[in-house]
Amino acid sequence: MIASREFWPRWAESLRRYQLHDLVASFLEAGSPLALLGAQAIYFSGGFIKSDQLTALAETLEEESEARAFASFLVHDGTGQ
């Protein structure tokens, strides 16, 4: 199993391409219960679609500290600031 943080640069790049990085970071920093619901939905769909990236995303959303760390990555580290 690949650690979820290895996918962060790819996810951040995709979110920046569609200019969604600030919106996603805001939701993640707020500790939204939607993140936990999203993680559960991804786990549920795992019976239909197997993907290391989806599993990593679910793990990131499930752990509040990881979600906030990814939000910080989107805002700061990913831009080279």
Buried (B, 14 or more C-beta within 10 A) or exposed (E): EEEBBEBBEEBBEEBBEEEEBEEBBEBBBEBBEEBBEBBEEBBEEEEEEEEEEBBBBBBBBBBEEBBBBBBBBBBEBBEEE
